[in-house]
Amino acid sequence: MTKIAFIGAGSLVFTKNLVRDLLTFPAFEACTIALMDISEERLAYAKTAVDNIIAAGGYKAKVEATTDRAQALTGADGVVCTILVGDLEIWRTDIEIPKAYGVDINIGDTRGPSGIFRFLRTIPVMLEICRDIERYCPDAIFLNYSNPMAMLIRAMQGQSNVQVTGLCHSVQGTASMLAGWIGAPMEEITYRCAGINHQAFYLDYKWNGKDAYPLIREAVMKRPEIYKEEQVRNEMFLHLDYYVTESSGHNSEYNAWFRKRPDLIEKYCTHGTGWNPGHYGEIINYAEKLRGGWHKQMEEWRDSPIDLKRGEEYASYIFNATIGDGTLFEFNGNVRNLGYIDNLPQGCCVEVPVLASKGRLSPIHVGALPDHLAILVNTSARCEELAVQGALTGDPRMIYHAICFDPLTSAVLSLAEIQEMVDRMFAANKEWLPQFKHLK
């Protein structure tokens, strides 16, 4: 019987949707689903939600729930990770300390000063998970959804032999959004997308084999409601000629063009109509709203109507290809750059097409990014490389240098100001970063 372990199963929406998708494949109708979370309360919500799915679908799957990671992982064929390290009080320092120095951040879960400190807190736990997989299920396919995706995958693939990749729904989500803008059925769209997580670009985007970029440009330029839906990303597209994955709010953080002055934030990051235009501290605002009615929200998610139709997340398709019936599946995944993108740093984490087959994940060579895109992406990739090396060696100087060259931070602050900001962030995270001996 196939066993799939969910680490961080208390991330209820993810767990509920991924289990629903998984059970739609005949190969997993009678599988064992092992739910693991450090919170017994969250774990109970997750188990009930999964039990409800199994009952609604008449599946023969078995559910186990435990706070013991080793128990969940023992004998697993596949592993899904959706953990989040820390709580609201430490997350808010990622946003509020940079803001005190003029670095205005929207989400802060991917890169830049906020993403880097989230990474520093998370990577010790992720490496522990890898060690446990090596010990209890060494042949398992490990799919990670936790952020910051690129730095976590880069560190795990560099420090472990576990077959791991990172997944993000921004690639297929944006592809679907663009198809809707031009009135194309998604099944008639093909594309080639590559770069780094949240900053990958559609190198081509075709409708029935014909370049659809002219249609996208026409929609963005002539239909105000479409331009306003993604102001930052649409500005990037009009000037850079390729469309980027992930929301405007996220992408406003990853470059020097949109958040370095209050007037630019007001113009591009506050009036968009998409799900995340780019308001300051959106992640903190969301967490604060949830905290007040946490139990009610979990109950609503747990008890919401069950739609057994398979969704668009990659995980279930990948598991079906690798440990299910073997049907090949191509997706965009996060892997170390071992020659897949010619003009990005060797060994950094890139997001490229990957072919899932029986027992294997095989990244596909893309070639070179257009030169102007490579300049933008290369800066972020190299900062992430510095941050990973700093995290693995416990060298705070490397962390400082990684943040020095972050595009938004360097557009706003002097070197001395960056040093002061980073010192304050280290102080706020002191209890979370045992690998940095200078903090003791």
C-alpha positions in Angstrom: 0.0 0.0 0.0 1.4 3.4 -1.0 2.0 5.9 1.8 2.0 9.7 1.5 3.2 11.8 4.4 2.1 15.4 4.9 4.5 17.3 7.1 2.8 20.5 8.4 -0.6 19.0 7.8 -2.2 21.8 9.9 -1.9 24.0 6.8 -5.4 22.9 6.3 -6.3 24.4 2.9 -3.2 22.9 1.3 -3.7 19.5 3.0 -7.4 19.3 2.1 -6.9 20.2 -1.6 -3.8 18.1 -2.1 -5.4 15.0 -0.5 -8.6 15.5 -2.6 -6.4 15.7 -5.8 -4.4 12.6 -4.8 -7.4 10.4 -4.2 -8.8 11.1 -7.7 -6.0 8.9 -9.1 -6.9 5.1 -9.0 -3.3 4.4 -7.9 -4.0 6.1 -4.6 -7.6 5.3 -3.8 -6.5 2.8 -1.1 -3.3 4.6 0.0 -2.2 5.5 3.5 -2.2 9.2 4.3 0.0 10.1 7.2 -0.7 13.5 8.6 1.9 15.1 10.9 1.9 18.5 12.6 3.4 19.8 15.8 0.0 21.2 16.9 -2.4 18.6 18.1 -5.3 21.0 17.6 -4.4 21.7 13.9 -3.8 18.0 13.4 -7.3 17.2 14.6 -8.8 19.6 12.1 -6.8 18.1 9.3 -7.7 14.5 10.1 -11.4 15.3 10.2 -11.2 17.2 6.9 -9.4 14.2 5.3 -11.8 11.7 6.8 -14.6 13.7 5.2 -13.0 13.6 1.8 -12.5 9.8 2.0 -16.2 9.3 3.1 -17.5 11.6 0.3 -15.5 9.8 -2.4 -16.1 6.3 -1.0 -12.3 5.8 -1.1 -10.5 3.0 0.7 -7.7 5.2 1.9 -6.5 5.0 5.5 -5.6 8.0 7.6 -3.0 8.3 10.3 -2.4 11.4 12.4 0.6 12.0 14.6 2.9 14.6 16.1 5.8 12.3 15.6 7.6 13.1 12.4 9.5 9.8 12.3 6.3 7.8 12.6 4.7 9.8 9.7 7.8 9.3 7.5 8.5 5.7 8.2 7.9 3.7 4.9 6.6 6.7 3.0 6.7 6.7 -0.8 6.0 10.4 -1.1 6.3 13.4 1.3 4.6 16.8 1.1 5.9 19.7 3.2 3.8 22.8 4.0 5.5 23.9 7.3 5.8 27.5 8.6 8.4 28.2 11.3 7.6 30.8 13.9 4.5 32.8 14.7 3.0 36.2 14.0 5.2 38.0 16.6 8.5 37.0 14.8 7.0 37.3 11.3 6.1 40.9 11.9 9.7 41.9 12.6 10.6 40.7 9.1 8.3 43.5 7.8 8.3 46.1 10.5 12.1 46.5 11.0 12.8 47.1 7.3 9.9 49.5 7.2 11.5 51.6 10.0 14.4 52.1 7.6 12.3 52.9 4.6 12.2 49.5 2.9 8.4 48.9 2.3 7.5 45.2 2.0 4.3 43.6 0.9 4.7 39.9 1.7 8.3 39.2 2.4 8.3 35.4 2.2 10.6 34.9 -0.8 13.7 37.1 -0.9 15.1 40.4 0.3 15.6 41.1 4.0 12.3 39.6 5.1 12.6 36.4 2.9 16.2 35.9 4.0 15.4 35.9 7.7 12.4 33.7 7.2 14.8 31.3 5.4 17.3 31.5 8.3 14.6 30.4 10.7 13.2 27.6 8.4 16.3 25.9 7.0 17.4 24.1 10.2 14.0 22.4 10.4 14.0 21.6 6.7 17.4 19.9 6.9 16.1 17.9 9.9 13.2 16.7 7.7 15.7 15.7 5.0 17.8 13.7 7.5 14.6 11.9 8.7 13.6 11.1 5.1 17.1 9.7 4.5 16.7 7.6 7.7 13.0 6.4 7.4 12.1 6.6 3.7 15.2 7.3 1.6 13.6 6.6 -1.8 10.6 8.9 -1.2 9.8 11.7 -3.6 9.8 15.0 -1.5 7.6 17.9 -2.7 8.1 21.2 -0.8 5.5 24.0 -0.8 7.1 26.0 2.0 8.7 29.4 1.4 11.2 30.9 0.7 11.2 28.3 -2.0 14.4 29.0 -3.9 16.7 29.2 -0.9 15.2 26.2 0.9 15.5 24.0 -2.2 19.0 25.2 -2.9 20.1 24.4 0.6 18.4 21.0 0.8 19.6 19.8 -2.6 23.1 20.9 -1.7 23.1 19.2 1.7 21.0 16.0 1.1 20.6 13.2 -1.3 16.8 13.3 -1.0 15.0 13.6 -4.3 13.3 16.9 -3.6 11.8 19.7 -5.7 9.8 22.8 -4.8 6.4 23.6 -6.2 4.5 26.9 -6.6 1.2 27.5 -8.2 2.1 30.8 -9.8 3.3 29.3 -13.1 0.0 27.5 -14.0 -2.0 30.2 -12.2 -0.6 33.0 -14.3 -0.8 31.0 -17.5 -4.5 30.5 -16.8 -4.9 34.2 -16.1 -3.3 35.2 -19.4 -5.4 32.7 -21.3 -8.5 34.3 -19.8 -7.4 37.8 -20.8 -7.2 36.8 -24.5 -10.3 34.5 -24.4 -8.3 31.3 -25.0 -9.3 27.8 -23.6 -6.4 26.7 -21.3 -6.2 23.3 -23.1 -5.2 25.2 -26.3 -2.3 27.1 -24.5 1.3 25.9 -24.4 4.2 27.7 -22.9 7.9 27.5 -21.9 8.6 29.2 -18.5 11.9 29.6 -16.7 13.8 31.7 -14.2 13.7 31.5 -10.4 10.8 31.1 -8.1 8.3 34.0 -8.3 10.6 35.6 -10.9 10.3 33.2 -13.8 9.2 34.4 -17.3 7.2 32.9 -20.1 9.9 32.6 -22.7 7.1 31.7 -25.1 3.3 31.6 -24.7 1.3 30.2 -27.6 -2.3 29.6 -28.5 -2.7 26.6 -30.8 1.0 26.9 -31.7 0.9 30.6 -32.6 2.6 33.4 -30.5 0.0 34.8 -28.2 2.1 37.7 -26.8 0.7 40.2 -29.3 -2.8 39.4 -28.1 -1.7 39.8 -24.4 0.0 43.1 -25.2 -3.1 44.4 -26.9 -5.3 43.4 -24.0 -3.0 45.1 -21.4 -2.7 48.3 -23.5 -6.3 48.7 -24.6 -8.4 47.3 -21.8 -8.0 49.4 -18.6 -9.6 46.7 -16.4 -6.9 44.2 -17.4 -4.1 46.7 -16.9 -5.4 47.6 -13.4 -5.7 43.9 -12.5 -1.9 43.5 -12.4 -0.3 46.9 -12.6 3.2 46.0 -11.6 3.4 42.9 -13.7 1.8 44.6 -16.6 4.3 47.5 -16.4 7.1 44.9 -16.4 5.6 43.1 -19.4 5.2 46.3 -21.4 8.8 47.3 -20.8 10.6 43.9 -20.6 8.5 42.1 -23.3 8.0 38.9 -21.3 5.4 38.1 -18.6 6.5 37.2 -15.1 5.0 34.7 -12.7 3.6 35.6 -9.3 1.5 38.5 -8.2 2.2 42.2 -8.6 2.6 42.6 -4.9 5.3 40.0 -4.7 7.1 41.2 -7.8 7.1 44.8 -6.6 9.5 43.6 -3.9 12.0 41.9 -6.2 13.2 44.9 -8.1 14.1 48.6 -7.7 11.3 50.1 -9.8 8.1 50.2 -7.8 8.6 50.5 -4.0 11.6 52.8 -3.5 9.4 56.0 -3.2 6.0 56.7 -1.7 4.7 58.1 -4.9 5.6 55.0 -6.8 4.0 52.8 -4.2 0.8 54.9 -4.4 0.8 54.7 -8.2 1.6 51.1 -8.8 1.0 49.1 -5.6 -2.3 50.3 -4.0 -5.0 50.6 -6.6 -4.7 47.2 -8.5 -7.7 45.0 -8.6 -5.9 41.6 -8.5 -5.7 39.5 -5.3 -2.4 41.2 -4.2 -1.7 44.7 -5.6 1.1 45.3 -3.2 -0.1 47.0 0.0 2.4 47.3 2.8 2.5 44.4 5.3 -0.3 42.4 3.6 1.0 39.2 5.2 0.8 40.7 8.7 -2.6 42.1 8.1 -3.9 38.8 7.0 -2.3 36.9 9.9 -3.8 39.4 12.4 -7.3 39.0 10.9 -7.0 35.2 11.2 -5.7 35.3 14.8 -8.8 36.8 16.1 -11.1 34.1 14.7 -8.7 31.3 14.2 -10.9 28.4 15.4 -13.9 29.7 13.4 -11.8 29.9 10.3 -10.4 26.4 10.7 -13.9 25.0 11.3 -15.1 26.7 8.1 -12.2 25.3 6.1 -12.7 21.9 7.6 -16.4 21.8 7.0 -16.7 23.6 3.7 -18.5 21.7 0.9 -16.4 18.9 -0.6 -15.8 19.1 -4.3 -14.1 15.9 -5.4 -13.0 17.4 -8.7 -9.2 17.4 -9.1 -7.5 20.8 -8.9 -4.6 22.3 -10.7 -1.8 21.8 -8.1 1.1 19.7 -9.5 1.7 17.4 -6.5 -0.8 14.7 -7.2 0.2 14.5 -10.9 3.8 14.2 -9.9 3.1 11.4 -7.4 1.1 9.6 -10.0 4.0 9.7 -12.4 6.7 8.8 -9.9 5.0 6.4 -7.5 1.6 5.8 -9.1 0.7 4.5 -12.6 3.7 6.1 -14.2 1.9 8.5 -16.5 4.5 11.1 -17.5 3.9 14.6 -16.2 5.8 17.8 -17.1 5.7 20.7 -14.6 7.8 23.7 -13.5 9.8 22.8 -10.4 12.6 24.3 -8.4 16.0 22.6 -8.7 19.7 23.5 -8.6 21.0 24.9 -11.8 23.2 22.1 -13.1 23.4 23.5 -16.6 19.6 24.0 -17.1 19.8 27.8 -17.6 23.0 28.8 -19.3 23.3 32.4 -18.1 22.3 32.0 -14.4 24.8 30.9 -11.7 25.8 27.3 -11.7 24.3 25.6 -8.7 21.8 28.2 -7.8 18.1 27.3 -7.5 16.1 27.8 -10.7 12.6 27.1 -11.7 12.5 25.1 -14.9 10.4 22.5 -16.7 10.8 19.1 -15.0 9.7 15.7 -16.3 8.2 13.3 -13.7 8.5 9.6 -14.5 8.6 6.3 -12.6 10.8 7.1 -9.6 12.5 10.1 -11.2 12.3 13.9 -11.5 14.3 15.0 -14.5 14.9 18.7 -15.1 14.9 19.9 -18.7 17.6 22.2 -20.3 16.2 25.6 -21.2 19.2 27.4 -22.6 19.8 31.1 -22.0 17.3 33.7 -20.7 17.1 36.9 -22.8 20.0 39.0 -21.6 18.0 41.7 -20.0 16.0 39.2 -18.0 19.1 37.4 -17.0 20.5 40.7 -15.4 17.4 41.0 -13.2 17.2 37.4 -12.2 20.9 36.9 -11.8 21.0 39.6 -9.1 18.3 37.8 -7.0 19.9 34.4 -7.6 23.3 35.5 -6.5 21.9 37.2 -3.3 20.1 33.9 -2.6 23.4 32.0 -3.0 25.1 34.3 -0.5 22.2 33.8 1.9 22.4 30.0 1.7 26.1 30.0 2.2 25.7 32.3 5.2 23.0 30.1 6.7 25.0 26.9 6.3 28.2 28.3 7.7 26.7 30.6 10.4 28.4 33.6 8.8 26.4 36.8 9.5 28.6 38.8 7.2 27.4 36.8 4.2 23.8 37.5 5.3 24.6 41.2 5.4 26.1 41.1 2.0 23.2 39.2 0.5 20.9 41.9 1.8 23.2 44.7 0.6 22.6 43.8 -3.0 18.9 43.1 -2.8 17.5 45.4 -5.5 14.9 47.1 -3.4 17.0 47.4 -0.3 20.0 48.9 -2.2 17.7 51.3 -4.0 16.6 52.8 -0.7 19.4 52.5 1.9 23.1 53.2 2.3 25.5 50.4 3.3 25.7 51.7 6.8 21.9 51.8 7.1 21.6 48.3 5.8 24.2 47.1 8.4 22.1 48.7 11.2 18.9 47.2 9.8 20.4 43.7 9.5 21.8 43.9 13.1 18.4 44.7 14.4 16.9 41.8 12.5 19.5 39.4 13.9 18.7 40.7 17.4 15.0 40.1 16.9 15.6 36.6 15.6 18.3 35.6 18.2 16.3 32.8 19.8 15.5 31.3 16.3 19.0 31.1 14.9 21.1 28.7 16.8 23.5 28.3 13.9 24.8 31.9 14.3 27.2 31.6 17.2 27.9 35.4 17.3 24.3 35.9 18.6 25.0 34.1 21.9 
